[in-house]
Amino acid sequence: MKIKIQKKKFLRNIVIGIIALLIVAFIINTAPGYKRNRYKDVTNLVIGDENVTEKLQKPIYIDENKNIYLSKEDVQQLLDKTLYYDKESNMIILTSEVNVASMKIGEKIININGGNKDTLNTVILKDDVIYIPIQEIKIVYNLDVQYLADENIVIIDKLNKGMIKAEIDEESTIRYKPRSLSKKLGKTRIGETVSAFYTTSKGWRLIRTESGIIGYVKANVLTNEYILRQDMNQNIETKDLSISIANDTMLEINGRKTVIKDLLTMTEEGILLKNVELPDENQDIDIWANLEIENAKLTNYNDRTKVIKNIISIVMKNNIKGVNILIKNNNEEIERFVTELSPRLREIGIIINVVKERRNK
């Protein structure tokens, strides 16, 4: 009887020990600061101050010539929420603040803001996934792209975003989280140059090494900080203008005397330029145009592009400074049209204001 009791206690202790080990293993594997790198055998992606490998929906594809491809889903998720695949033309359409670009699957051409440019690589279909060559689209989003083959890391920097560089003046351990007990990611070398980001309230500084390691070091180990580049705001759209959009309204916008004109109407036939009396060129008055969208044929990219070119031509010819886009019947086609029109207007310095419902005059 005594032997049975001892045997039961022994087995119970073994079970408790196994459970305890499993709990410790779970904590070490998942707790912040101790998480293992489950992606050490795959190509990592770093964007700015974040390793986004875990967010990737599809693996990064790198061909035999070291050309880097991101899936359509990942470009949309990480770089361009408005990315659009036009099935009718088999074309990827990309938009940024001031650029609209298109690439057809299999063709080594990219069209940016109406101009064609030959490319070395093209959009491809691989394993039922549409992959986009990141080097060919970096001009659209103003990116710097590096592939560190030895570390198997792709680094993308948005050149519109500011960057601070600093030197390491004391050897230091890079930590996963801003605390001393956090997992070690690597070590810095004296004299090494790193990209430096924000400082925590506890005096830790987020850095990125030249080899792509992102983690925390004590802020006092950094010296000789300098600004590599400053933030550049490409978005010149004025939001929430709260202005009247009635025809012939006279008001002041950005310190300039401005008149609002019902100049453009878009119908199924295209853009109609109304016969509106414009201010004399000698008058120091800016013109804003009301662009009214009702029922228009905007189902495919080519149709939308033709209409956009027409609008830009009219706007430039009449020296328009701003456009109120008045949407009467909102739908997916019109949303897509406005998404592609807005960067083209911003590119030529036009302020835009999108109004979903026209106000009463």
C-alpha positions, -999 to +999 in steps of 0.1 A: +000+000+000+028+024+010+046+016-023+015+024-043+011+058-025+048+066-032+044+056-068+014+078-072+032+108-056+062+101-079+039+101-110+021+132-098+054+151-093+065+141-128+032+154-143+036+186-123+072+190-134+062+185-171+034+210-168+057+235-152+083+231-180+055+235-206+044+267-189+079+281-187+085+272-224+053+289-234+062+321-215+097+321-230+083+316-265+055+342-264+061+367-236+072+402-248+110+405-246+116+368-248+100+358-281+120+335-302+127+346-338+105+321-357+115+337-390+152+332-389+151+309-419+130+332-441+136+366-457+128+393-432+113+426-441+121+458-422+102+491-429+117+521-411+118+512-374+098+480-375+105+444-386+072+435-403+080+399-412+053+386-390+027+407-409+036+393-443+007+375-459+029+358-485+067+350-485+090+375-501+101+362-535+137+369-546+147+356-580+181+344-592+192+380-600+184+392-565+153+411-577+129+415-548+091+409-552+064+415-527+029+401-531+001+423-541-015+417-507+016+428-488+022+459-509-015+468-503-012+461-466+022+478-459+026+505-486-006+513-504-040+508-490-056+519-523-037+494-545-061+481-571-061+451-594-080+458-626-090+423-638-103+436-671-069+449-682-048+425-660-032+456-645-020+466-611-028+503-602-007+520-575-013+554-559+006+576-535+002+612-525+014+626-558+017+596-581-006+572-600+011+543-617+001+512-635+019+479-644+004+452-666+013+416-656+040+403-679+049+437-695+082+455-687+066+490-686+054+512-658+031+542-665+036+570-639+013+600-641+006+594-678+042+587-689+056+553-698+090+541-685+107+508-694+115+485-665+139+456-660+113+435-643+076+431-644+046+420-623+045+382-622+021+354-613+039+328-592+021+300-573-012+318-579+001+349-562+006+382-580+041+395-571+052+431-577+089+440-583+096+464-554+126+481-572+104+491-601+077+508-579+100+525-554+098+558-574+060+557-570+062+557-532+096+575-529+114+545-513+149+534-507+152+496-509+181+474-498+186+437-498+212+424-473+219+390-488+241+378-459+215+386-433+186+377-457+168+410-448+151+435-471+151+471-457+126+497-470+129+533-460+103+559-469+123+589-481+095+613-472+101+604-435+128+619-415+159+599-404+184+605-376+218+589-376+241+585-346+274+568-336+279+543-309+305+554-284+302+524-260+298+487-267+262+478-258+237+450-259+207+454-282+175+444-264+142+432-278+123+454-253+135+485-234+145+467-203+177+449-191+161+415-187+148+414-223+161+391-249+195+400-264+194+406-302+230+415-307+258+439-298+268+473-311+304+482-319+322+514-309+321+538-338+293+520-355+267+542-372+230+534-366+196+548-374+181+563-342+144+566-335+125+575-304+136+575-267+115+559-240+107+575-207+132+551-191+161+563-212+162+535-238+166+544-275+152+524-304+178+519-331+184+500-363+218+487-372+233+487-407+227+449-407+189+455-401+187+446-364+160+467-346+161+469-309+168+491-278+200+504-263+205+529-235+203+564-250+236+575-234+256+552-256+248+573-287+268+603-298+273+626-328+236+625-338+228+642-371+197+646-393+201+626-424+168+639-438+138+657-425+101+649-429+087+660-462+050+665-464+039+656-499+002+658-490-007+693-501-044+686-498-062+711-475-087+692-454-118+704-436-118+737-454-153+744-442-159+767-471-191+775-491-191+758-524-218+779-540-211+794-575-195+828-574-187+827-537-158+850-529-137+842-499-101+840-487-081+807-488-045+805-476-043+843-475-055+847-511-087+862-525-105+833-541-137+828-561-156+795-564-169+786-598-193+758-610-169+750-638-170+713-644-197+686-646-190+649-652-217+628-670-217+596-690-205+617-720-174+627-700-163+661-686-184+691-696-168+725-693-195+750-684-196+785-700-186+804-669-173+839-667-138+837-651-120+866-634-098+888-656-061+876-657-051+910-644-072+906-613-053+892-583-079+865-576-075+827-574-101+804-590-114+773-574-135+749-595-165+729-584-163+694-601-196+678-599-197+640-604-231+624-613-233+594-636-201+587-655-185+557-671-156+549-648-156+511-649-121+506-661-087+522-657-084+535-693-117+553-691-108+569-658-074+579-671-089+597-701-113+616-679-084+626-655-063+638-684-092+660-696-097+674-661-060+682-657-059+699-691-089+721-682-075+730-647-041+740-661-055+759-690-078+780-667-051+784-640-073+767-613-058+767-578-082+743-561-110+718-569-140+710-548-150+674-559-187+672-553-200+636-552-237+632-556-241+595-561-213+577-543-203+542-554-172+521-558-164+534-593-165+570-581-144+562-550-118+546-573-119+576-597-113+601-569-085+579-555-067+581-589-076+618-596-064+632-563-026+624-567-026+638-602-041+671-590-017+672-560+012+666-584+005+699-602-001+718-569-039+718-569-056+718-535-085+694-533-116+692-511-139+662-514-175+668-505-198+637-505-230+657-505-235+690-521-245+718-497-276+738-503-269+771-521 
